[in-house]
Amino acid sequence: MNRCLFTYEPLKATEHLYSKIGLKKLNAALKSLAVFPYTSKQLIRESQRLAGKISIQGVQPKLSVKLAVAKGVFEVVERNGTFIVKPQTGQLPELPENEDLTMHLAKTAKIKVPWHGLIACEDETRAYVIKRFDRQPRGVKIPQEDFAQLMEASRTTKYEATMEHIANVVERYCTFGRAEMPELFRRLIFSFLTGNEDMHLKNFSLLTDSRGIVKLTPAYDLLNSTIAIADPIEELALSLNDKKHGLTLDDFMLYAIDSLQLTEKLALKEIKSLLSHLDAWRKMIEISFLSDEMKASYEHVLTERARRLQT
Protein backbone atom coordinates (compact mmCIF):
# COMPACT_ATOMS: atom_id res chain seq x y z
CA MET A 1 0.00 0.00 0.00
CA ASN A 2 1.34 3.41 -0.98
CA ARG A 3 1.32 5.93 1.85
CA CYS A 4 1.79 9.67 2.08
CA LEU A 5 5.39 10.59 2.93
CA PHE A 6 4.10 13.29 5.25
CA THR A 7 1.17 11.71 7.09
CA TYR A 8 1.68 7.92 6.55
CA GLU A 9 -1.98 7.73 5.52
CA PRO A 10 -2.91 5.63 2.45
CA LEU A 11 -2.76 7.51 -0.85
CA LYS A 12 -5.77 7.76 -3.11
CA ALA A 13 -5.52 6.50 -6.68
CA THR A 14 -5.12 10.09 -7.92
CA GLU A 15 -2.34 10.93 -5.45
CA HIS A 16 1.39 10.37 -5.81
CA LEU A 17 3.93 10.45 -2.95
CA TYR A 18 1.94 13.03 -0.97
CA SER A 19 -1.75 13.25 -0.12
CA LYS A 20 -3.71 16.46 -0.59
CA ILE A 21 -4.17 16.62 3.18
CA GLY A 22 -0.44 16.19 3.69
CA LEU A 23 0.37 18.98 1.25
CA LYS A 24 -2.11 21.32 2.96
CA LYS A 25 -0.41 20.68 6.31
CA LEU A 26 2.86 21.83 4.76
CA ASN A 27 1.31 24.91 3.14
CA ALA A 28 -2.35 25.70 2.59
CA ALA A 29 -1.67 27.02 -0.92
CA LEU A 30 0.44 24.04 -2.05
CA LYS A 31 -1.17 22.05 -4.88
CA SER A 32 1.66 19.60 -5.58
CA LEU A 33 5.25 18.92 -4.66
CA ALA A 34 7.88 17.89 -7.16
CA VAL A 35 10.59 15.35 -6.49
CA PHE A 36 13.54 17.04 -4.78
CA PRO A 37 15.94 17.54 -7.74
CA TYR A 38 18.99 15.96 -6.06
CA THR A 39 20.35 12.51 -5.37
CA SER A 40 21.60 11.62 -1.88
CA LYS A 41 25.21 11.89 -3.06
CA GLN A 42 24.55 15.31 -4.58
CA LEU A 43 22.95 16.49 -1.35
CA ILE A 44 25.95 15.38 0.69
CA ARG A 45 28.34 17.15 -1.68
CA GLU A 46 26.19 20.28 -1.62
CA SER A 47 26.08 20.29 2.19
CA GLN A 48 29.88 20.04 2.28
CA ARG A 49 30.23 22.89 -0.20
CA LEU A 50 27.94 25.16 1.80
CA ALA A 51 29.25 24.15 5.23
CA GLY A 52 31.17 27.40 5.60
CA LYS A 53 28.25 29.54 4.45
CA ILE A 54 25.34 28.29 6.52
CA SER A 55 25.06 28.03 10.26
CA ILE A 56 23.56 24.54 10.38
CA GLN A 57 26.39 22.09 11.01
CA GLY A 58 26.84 18.68 12.53
CA VAL A 59 27.86 15.14 11.83
CA GLN A 60 24.82 14.38 9.68
CA PRO A 61 24.77 16.33 6.40
CA LYS A 62 22.19 19.12 6.49
CA LEU A 63 21.01 21.69 3.98
CA SER A 64 19.06 24.90 4.33
CA VAL A 65 16.07 25.05 1.98
CA LYS A 66 12.94 27.07 1.31
CA LEU A 67 9.60 26.03 -0.12
CA ALA A 68 8.81 27.66 -3.47
CA VAL A 69 5.04 27.27 -3.27
CA ALA A 70 4.26 28.53 -6.79
CA LYS A 71 6.73 26.06 -8.30
CA GLY A 72 5.80 23.28 -5.91
CA VAL A 73 9.39 22.40 -5.00
CA PHE A 74 11.95 22.72 -2.21
CA GLU A 75 14.99 24.80 -3.19
CA VAL A 76 18.46 24.81 -1.60
CA VAL A 77 19.48 28.27 -0.39
CA GLU A 78 22.56 29.74 1.24
CA ARG A 79 20.63 32.09 3.55
CA ASN A 80 17.13 32.76 4.86
CA GLY A 81 16.13 29.12 4.65
CA THR A 82 13.00 28.13 6.53
CA PHE A 83 13.45 24.35 6.39
CA ILE A 84 16.30 21.89 6.98
CA VAL A 85 16.84 18.82 4.81
CA LYS A 86 18.81 15.77 5.95
CA PRO A 87 19.66 13.20 3.25
CA GLN A 88 20.57 9.54 3.54
CA THR A 89 24.09 8.78 4.71
CA GLY A 90 26.24 5.80 3.88
CA GLN A 91 27.45 5.41 7.45
CA LEU A 92 24.14 5.17 9.30
CA PRO A 93 21.26 3.55 7.40
CA GLU A 94 17.70 4.88 7.25
CA LEU A 95 18.28 7.98 9.39
CA PRO A 96 15.64 10.09 7.57
CA GLU A 97 12.96 7.43 8.02
CA ASN A 98 14.07 6.85 11.61
CA GLU A 99 13.96 10.52 12.62
CA ASP A 100 10.66 11.21 10.90
CA LEU A 101 9.02 8.23 12.60
CA THR A 102 10.37 9.24 16.02
CA MET A 103 9.04 12.76 15.57
CA HIS A 104 5.63 11.31 14.66
CA LEU A 105 5.69 9.23 17.84
CA ALA A 106 6.55 12.34 19.87
CA LYS A 107 3.63 14.26 18.41
CA THR A 108 1.31 11.39 19.28
CA ALA A 109 2.54 11.72 22.87
CA LYS A 110 1.63 15.43 22.94
CA ILE A 111 5.26 16.55 22.70
CA LYS A 112 5.39 19.72 20.63
CA VAL A 113 7.39 19.27 17.42
CA PRO A 114 7.75 21.39 14.27
CA TRP A 115 6.23 20.37 10.94
CA HIS A 116 8.33 17.56 9.44
CA GLY A 117 8.15 14.87 6.80
CA LEU A 118 9.95 12.77 4.23
CA ILE A 119 10.56 13.96 0.69
CA ALA A 120 11.35 11.93 -2.40
CA CYS A 121 14.72 12.56 -4.04
CA GLU A 122 15.77 12.17 -7.66
CA ASP A 123 17.46 8.80 -7.03
CA GLU A 124 14.32 7.41 -5.34
CA THR A 125 15.81 7.73 -1.87
CA ARG A 126 14.06 9.69 0.85
CA ALA A 127 15.34 12.73 2.76
CA TYR A 128 14.03 14.16 6.01
CA VAL A 129 12.75 17.74 6.06
CA ILE A 130 11.79 19.82 9.08
CA LYS A 131 10.50 23.37 9.37
CA ARG A 132 12.73 25.72 11.33
CA PHE A 133 11.04 26.94 14.50
CA ASP A 134 13.64 29.71 14.89
CA ARG A 135 12.53 31.49 11.74
CA GLN A 136 9.60 33.75 11.00
CA PRO A 137 8.31 34.41 7.46
CA ARG A 138 11.05 35.68 5.12
CA GLY A 139 13.70 34.12 7.30
CA VAL A 140 13.55 36.61 10.19
CA LYS A 141 15.31 35.00 13.17
CA ILE A 142 13.62 34.24 16.48
CA PRO A 143 16.06 34.50 19.43
CA GLN A 144 17.21 31.00 20.32
CA GLU A 145 20.16 29.43 22.14
CA ASP A 146 20.99 25.78 22.65
CA PHE A 147 22.22 24.51 25.99
CA ALA A 148 25.78 24.15 24.74
CA GLN A 149 25.85 27.90 24.14
CA LEU A 150 24.23 28.63 27.50
CA MET A 151 26.77 26.41 29.28
CA GLU A 152 29.68 27.60 27.12
CA ALA A 153 30.32 24.08 25.88
CA SER A 154 31.76 23.23 22.46
CA ARG A 155 30.91 20.56 19.94
CA THR A 156 33.64 18.43 21.48
CA THR A 157 32.29 18.88 25.04
CA LYS A 158 28.55 18.69 24.32
CA TYR A 159 28.38 15.27 26.01
CA GLU A 160 30.28 16.41 29.11
CA ALA A 161 27.26 17.41 31.15
CA THR A 162 24.45 15.78 33.09
CA MET A 163 20.69 15.83 33.08
CA GLU A 164 20.99 17.63 36.41
CA HIS A 165 22.79 20.44 34.53
CA ILE A 166 19.90 20.52 32.05
CA ALA A 167 17.44 21.05 34.90
CA ASN A 168 19.59 23.85 36.30
CA VAL A 169 19.67 25.65 32.94
CA VAL A 170 15.88 25.47 32.63
CA GLU A 171 15.47 26.77 36.17
CA ARG A 172 17.96 29.59 35.60
CA TYR A 173 16.97 30.91 32.19
CA CYS A 174 13.30 30.09 31.58
CA THR A 175 10.78 32.73 32.52
CA PHE A 176 8.63 30.09 34.23
CA GLY A 177 11.18 27.39 34.91
CA ARG A 178 9.00 25.29 37.18
CA ALA A 179 6.30 25.14 34.54
CA GLU A 180 8.81 23.71 32.02
CA MET A 181 9.91 20.81 34.26
CA PRO A 182 7.07 18.37 33.39
CA GLU A 183 7.80 18.91 29.68
CA LEU A 184 11.51 18.31 30.25
CA PHE A 185 10.73 15.10 32.13
CA ARG A 186 8.34 13.98 29.37
CA ARG A 187 11.04 14.43 26.73
CA LEU A 188 13.58 12.56 28.85
CA ILE A 189 11.30 9.56 29.31
CA PHE A 190 10.31 9.62 25.64
CA SER A 191 13.97 9.66 24.58
CA PHE A 192 14.70 6.70 26.84
CA LEU A 193 11.71 4.73 25.50
CA THR A 194 12.60 5.39 21.87
CA GLY A 195 16.29 4.53 22.21
CA ASN A 196 17.63 8.05 21.82
CA GLU A 197 21.09 8.04 23.37
CA ASP A 198 22.22 11.13 21.49
CA MET A 199 20.32 13.91 23.29
CA HIS A 200 23.39 16.03 24.01
CA LEU A 201 23.55 19.71 24.99
CA LYS A 202 22.93 21.00 21.46
CA ASN A 203 19.68 19.06 21.27
CA PHE A 204 18.09 21.13 24.01
CA SER A 205 17.30 24.79 23.27
CA LEU A 206 15.46 27.82 24.61
CA LEU A 207 13.73 30.52 22.60
CA THR A 208 12.33 33.93 23.41
CA ASP A 209 8.82 34.40 22.05
CA SER A 210 7.18 37.64 20.89
CA ARG A 211 6.09 38.40 24.47
CA GLY A 212 9.65 38.12 25.75
CA ILE A 213 8.97 34.79 27.49
CA VAL A 214 11.90 32.35 27.51
CA LYS A 215 10.86 28.70 27.22
CA LEU A 216 11.86 25.34 25.79
CA THR A 217 11.78 25.16 22.01
CA PRO A 218 9.75 22.48 20.27
CA ALA A 219 11.53 19.13 20.36
CA TYR A 220 13.91 18.31 17.50
CA ASP A 221 16.61 15.79 16.53
CA LEU A 222 14.56 12.96 18.03
CA LEU A 223 15.98 9.69 16.76
CA ASN A 224 16.27 6.04 17.76
CA SER A 225 20.07 6.04 17.73
CA THR A 226 20.17 2.63 19.45
CA ILE A 227 19.06 0.90 16.24
CA ALA A 228 21.13 3.21 14.03
CA ILE A 229 24.57 2.44 15.46
CA ALA A 230 26.40 -0.84 15.95
CA ASP A 231 26.70 -2.23 19.47
CA PRO A 232 25.31 0.72 21.46
CA ILE A 233 26.47 0.90 25.07
CA GLU A 234 24.87 3.99 26.55
CA GLU A 235 21.15 4.69 26.96
CA LEU A 236 21.41 8.44 27.49
CA ALA A 237 23.87 10.98 26.10
CA LEU A 238 23.97 12.93 29.37
CA SER A 239 24.33 11.07 32.65
CA LEU A 240 21.41 10.75 35.04
CA ASN A 241 22.26 10.08 38.69
CA ASP A 242 25.84 9.39 37.48
CA LYS A 243 24.54 6.70 35.09
CA LYS A 244 24.27 6.46 31.32
CA HIS A 245 23.09 2.85 31.09
CA GLY A 246 21.24 0.29 33.17
CA LEU A 247 18.65 2.93 34.01
CA THR A 248 15.57 1.98 36.01
CA LEU A 249 12.29 3.54 37.05
CA ASP A 250 13.89 4.49 40.38
CA ASP A 251 16.57 6.53 38.56
CA PHE A 252 13.99 8.57 36.69
CA MET A 253 11.84 9.06 39.76
CA LEU A 254 14.81 10.26 41.80
CA TYR A 255 15.67 12.77 39.06
CA ALA A 256 12.08 13.95 38.80
CA ILE A 257 11.74 14.54 42.53
CA ASP A 258 15.23 15.81 43.42
CA SER A 259 16.29 17.74 40.31
CA LEU A 260 12.99 18.77 38.72
CA GLN A 261 11.10 19.08 42.00
CA LEU A 262 8.09 17.24 40.63
CA THR A 263 5.82 15.36 42.97
CA GLU A 264 5.92 11.56 42.85
CA LYS A 265 2.30 11.59 41.68
CA LEU A 266 3.00 13.93 38.76
CA ALA A 267 6.14 12.06 37.68
CA LEU A 268 4.31 8.73 37.65
CA LYS A 269 1.43 10.34 35.76
CA GLU A 270 3.82 11.52 33.03
CA ILE A 271 5.36 8.06 32.71
CA LYS A 272 2.00 6.30 32.60
CA SER A 273 0.76 8.80 30.02
CA LEU A 274 3.66 7.99 27.71
CA LEU A 275 3.28 4.24 28.22
CA SER A 276 -0.40 4.54 27.28
CA HIS A 277 0.72 5.31 23.72
CA LEU A 278 2.61 2.02 23.24
CA ASP A 279 -0.03 0.35 21.06
CA ALA A 280 -0.44 3.44 18.88
CA TRP A 281 3.35 3.70 18.55
CA ARG A 282 3.65 0.07 17.48
CA LYS A 283 1.03 0.64 14.80
CA MET A 284 2.86 3.72 13.56
CA ILE A 285 6.16 1.84 13.45
CA GLU A 286 4.47 -0.83 11.35
CA ILE A 287 3.22 1.66 8.72
CA SER A 288 6.41 3.73 8.73
CA PHE A 289 8.96 3.83 5.91
CA LEU A 290 11.62 1.89 7.82
CA SER A 291 12.70 -1.50 6.49
CA ASP A 292 11.13 -4.55 8.13
CA GLU A 293 14.40 -5.26 9.94
CA MET A 294 14.57 -1.75 11.35
CA LYS A 295 10.90 -1.85 12.35
CA ALA A 296 11.52 -5.03 14.36
CA SER A 297 14.58 -3.49 16.03
CA TYR A 298 12.69 -0.31 16.87
CA GLU A 299 9.81 -2.21 18.44
CA HIS A 300 12.22 -4.40 20.41
CA VAL A 301 13.89 -1.35 21.96
CA LEU A 302 10.52 0.22 22.74
CA THR A 303 9.20 -2.93 24.42
CA GLU A 304 12.35 -3.54 26.48
CA ARG A 305 12.56 0.05 27.70
CA ALA A 306 8.83 0.16 28.51
CA ARG A 307 9.20 -2.99 30.61
CA ARG A 308 11.73 -1.21 32.82
CA LEU A 309 9.33 1.66 33.47
CA GLN A 310 6.29 -0.43 34.36
CA THR A 311 5.07 0.19 37.91
N, C-alpha and C positions, 0 to 999 in steps of 0.2 A: 504494500500500500504506500502510495506517495504521500508525503506529509509536508506541510508548510515548514520552511526552514526557520521561520520566526516563531510560530505558535505551536508546532508539532501536531496541529490538527490535520485531519485528512484533506487532501486537495480535491476540489471538484474537477470534473472532466475538462472544464474550460480554463482551469488554472494550471500554471506551470511554476514550480519552485516555491512561489509565495502565494498565499491566499489573499483575497481582497481585504479580508479583515486584518490580516497580518500587515499588509501594506499601509492600511489606514492607521494602525497603531504606530508605525514609523513616522508617517506624515499624512495628515488628512487629505492633502491635495495630490498624493502620489497615486498614479494610475497603474504604473508598472515599474519593474526594476530590472535593468539589464544585468547580464552576467558581468561580474567585476573583470575588467579587461587586463588581467594579469594572471600569470601562473604563480605557483608558490615560490618557485626559484626566483622569478622576477621580483616578487614582493620582498623577498629576503635581500636581494641585491639593492633594491630601491631603499629599503630601510637602512642599510649600511651606508649608502651614498648620502642620505639625509641626516645621518646620526648627529653630525655636527651642527645642523641647522634647526632641528626641532628639539623641544625640551623633553619629549617622551623617550626615555631610555630604559634599558634593562636587558636581562639575559635573553628573553624571548623577543624576536623581532617585532617591532610595532611601527605602524605608519599613521600619520595624521591625515584624515580625509574629511571631505564635506559631502553632503548630499545635494546633487544638482537635481532638484525636483522636476523641472521642466524637461530635462533630458532623461530622467529616470535612471540615474546612475550615480554611484559613488566615485568621487574624484580625489586622487592624491594631491595634497597641498603642502607647501612648506610652512605656512603660517595661517592662523585663524581657522584651523580645523575644528570641527564640532563633534567628530567621531574618531575613535581609534580602531584600527584594524590589526588583527594578529593572525598571520598566516600559519600554515602547517610548518613544522620543523622536522628535520631528519633525525634529530637527537631524541626527542620525546614525542611519541606517536599520539595522535588524536587529541592534542591539546585544545584546539578550537571547540570540538564537540564536547569535550570534558568540561571546559569552563562554561560553555553556554548551558549545558545541563545543570551544573551546580548552581548557576545563577537562577535558573528556573525553579530549582528546589528551594532556594532561599526565598524567592518571592512567594511561593506556596506557603512558607512558614511565616509570612508577614514581616520578613526582613526587607527593608526598603532597598531596592536596587535600581540603577538606571535602565533605560531601554537598552536591549541587547538582542542579538540574534546571530544566525549563521548566514553567510552569503556565498553564492556559487562563484567559483573562479574559472578562468578560461580553460584550465587544464582539468576541470571537473573535480578539483579538490574543493574543500570548504574552508573559509576563513571566518574568524570570530570578529564581530563588530559590536562596539558599545558606544553609547552616546556619552559625551563628556558632561559631567555634572558641574564642572568648574568653568563652564562657558555659557554666556547668554547669547541671544541672537547676534549674528555678525561677529562672533568670536570674542566678545567683550568678556574679560576675565572676572570670575568671582573669587574673592580672597580665600585661599586655601593653603594649608600647610600639612604635610604628613608628619608623623611622629618622629621620624628620623631628623627632620629639620628642627622640630621643637626640642629634641633632646641633644641636638648638635652631634648626631651620629652620621657616619658616612655609609656608602654602599658596602664597604668592607666590614663595618661594625653594626650593620642593621639587625644582626641576630644576637648581638651582645647586650641583651636587655631581658626583662622578665615581664610577665603579665601583671605583676604588682606595679612595675613602672608604668605600664599602660593605664592602670587605674589612677595612678597619681597624676598623670598628664591630663586625663579627663577631668579629674577633680580640680586641678589647678587652672586650666584654660577655658573650660566650657562655662558658658553663662549660668547654666543650671546643671552643674555636674552631677548632682545626685539623681536627677531625672534621666540622665544618660546611662546610668549604671545597669538597669535591666536590659537595655539594648546591647550594651557591651557584653553582658553575660550571655545573652541569646546568641550573639555572633560567635562567641567562644565555643559554646556547646555545639552549635551548628558546624563549625569548622572541625571540631573533634569527630562528630558523627560522620561527616563526609570526607574524612581522611585528608584534611588540609593541614599539612605540616610545614607550610611555607608562609604563614601569616606573620611576616616580620614587620619591623617598624614602619617601613614605607607602605605597608598595606593597611595602615590605620591613618585616617586623616580627619582634620577639623576644617570646617568652613564657616565663614561669617555671612549670614544672610542679609537681605535688604533692610532688616530692622536692626542690624548690628548684633544679632544673637549668634554666639559661637556654639557650634554643636557638631556632633559626628556627621561626617558625610554619608551618603548612601554607601552600601557595601560594594566592594569591587575586588577583582583578582581572586574570586572564590573558585577553588579548583581542588579536585581530588588528586593531590600530588602523590599519595600513597600508591595509586595504581599506575601513575605516570613514570615513576622512577624504579630502578632495579634495587631490590633488597633494602627497602626503607627501614630505618632504625628508630627515628624519632616520631612522635605523634603530634608535637607542637613545635613551632619554630622558636617560640619564646618560652622559657621555663615557667612552670607553675608550681609553687611550693617546692622549688629546687628540683623539679622533675620535668623531663621532656618525653618520657615514655613510661609505660606501665601505669597510666593514670586511671583512677577509680572515681566513683561517685563521691567518695569522701574528700578527694582532692578538690573537686569542683565546688563542693559545698563549703569547704574551709575557705576557699578563695572568695566565694560569694559573700560569706558572712564577715570575714576579717578584712578583706581588701576593698570590696564593693559596698560593704555595710548594708547588704540586703538581708531581709529576714529569712529564716529557714523556710517559712511557708511560701514566700515569693520565689525563692530560688527553685524550690521543688516544683512550683507551678510552671515556671519557665521551662524546666526540663521535661515535664509531662506534656506540656503543650507541643514541644518539638517532637517528642516521641509519638504523639498522636497523628503525625503526618507520615509515618513510616509506610503505610499501605499506599498512600497517594504517591509518595516518592518512588516506591518500587514500580508502580505503573508508569510513571514518567520515565524512569530509567529504561523500561522495556520499550517505549516508543521513541526513545532518543535516537540520535544519529551515531552513537558509539557502535563499534563492532560487537558481535555477540560475546566475544572473549572479554572485552572491556566491560560490557554490561554485567557479566557474571562477577567480575572482580570488584566492580563498584558495589554491587549488592552485598557481596561477602563482607566488605569493609563496613558498610552501613549496619548490617546485622550484628557483626561482632562488637562494634562500638556501642550500639544500642543496648546489647545485653549487659554491658558493664555499667550502664546508667539506670537500669531497671531498679525500682525500689520495692 
